[in-house]
Amino acid sequence: MGYKQLLSILFILVLVGSAIIVTLMIFHSKAVETSHIELKNELSYYATKAREFYWRPSALGGGNRSFAELTLSKLSMVSSNATGRFFIVGSPTKDEVVIGGVGMVTVGKDTTRAQVIVNEQNSTFQIIH
């Protein structure tokens, strides 16, 4: 083979290798972004259920304007699904509950962690990692 042909093969190999690396980086960022969105949607669902529990009278299985007796089993039948694992952070108080979630998508050693702080009026989302 001539010098030009070897140089052309080397150039093509570098080009293909670069394309593969860029594709993997894009896939990684999209997987993390999708995990954030899905986790936020699930936590939003749990926040809505927690607020329903807060307003429901205790005679109907609610908290009677308190989050204090709230458990995850009172919000949902399952604590994990294809999106992630969900749990109550700390102990709920009368006025506030914090619901956490860990995404199932693992990229390297990283997983998405998020939480929602729920009170009588609103929910505050936080992406932890």
N, C-alpha and C positions, 0 to 999 in steps of 0.2 A: 504494500500500500504506500501511496505517496504521502508526503508531508501534509498536503492540503486535505486529504481524506481523513487522516488521523485527527487533524485539528477540527474538522467538521464533526466527527463522531464525538470528540471531547466537548465541543460546544453544545451539541444536542443533549448529551448526558447532563451537563450542568443546567441547561434549560428545563429539562424534564424533572430533575431533582428539585429545582426551585419551585416549579409548578406544584409538585406534590407537597412541599413544605407549606406553601401559601394556602393550599386547599385544606390541609390539616389545621392550620391556624384559624381559618374561617369556620370550619366545622366546630372547633373548640369554642369559639366565641358565641356561635349560634346556639350550641347546646347549653351553655351557661345562661344566656339570655332567655331561652325558652324555659329553663328550670326556674328562673326568677319569676317569670310571668305565671307559670303554672302554680308555683308555691303561693304567690300572692293571691291568685284566684281561690285556692283552697282555704287559705287563711281568711279571706273575705267571707267565704261561706261559714266558717266556724264563728267569725265575729257576728254575723247576722243571727246565727243560732244562739249565741251567748246573749245577745240583746233580747231575743225572744224569751229566753229563760228568765232574764232580769225582769221583764215586764209581766210575765205570766204569774197569776196567783199561786201560792203554795198548795192550795187545794187541788190545782190542776197540774201539779208536778213542776212548778216554776220556782223562782227565787223570791217572789214577792218583793220586788225592787231591791234585790241584793244579789251579788255574784258569789257570796261567801260559800254557799253549798254546791257550787258548780263543779262538776267533774266532766271529763271528756266523754264518758259513756252517756251522760245526759244530753250531749250535743249530737252524737253520731254513734252508729253501731260499730264502726271500725276506727282504729287509731292510726292506721296506715293504709296506703293505696299505691297505685303506680306512680303517683307524684311524689310522695314522701311519707315521713312519719310525723305525727302531730302529738303535742302534749301541752299540758298547762304548766307554765313556768311559775315556780313558787306556790304560794297559797293565795287563792283569790280573796279579795277583801269585799266589803259591802259595796264599794263604789267602783272597783276596777278588777279586771282579770287580764293576764298576759298569756296569750296562746302562742306557742313556738312551733316551728316546723323545720325539718331537715329534709332536703331534696334527695331523691333516689339517684339522680344523675351524678355520677362521680367522674370527674375528669382529672386523671392523675390521682393525687391524694385530696383534691378539693371537692367539697360538696357545698351546696347552697344552704345557708342557714338564715332564717328570717323569723320575725315575730310580729304580732299585732297586739297593741294595747287597746283594750275595749273598755269604754265606760258608757254611761247612760246615753250620751249624746253622739259620740263619734268613735272612730277607730283610727289608730296611728300605726302605720306600717313601718318596719325597720328591717332592712337587709343587713344581717350581721356579717355574713361572709359569702 
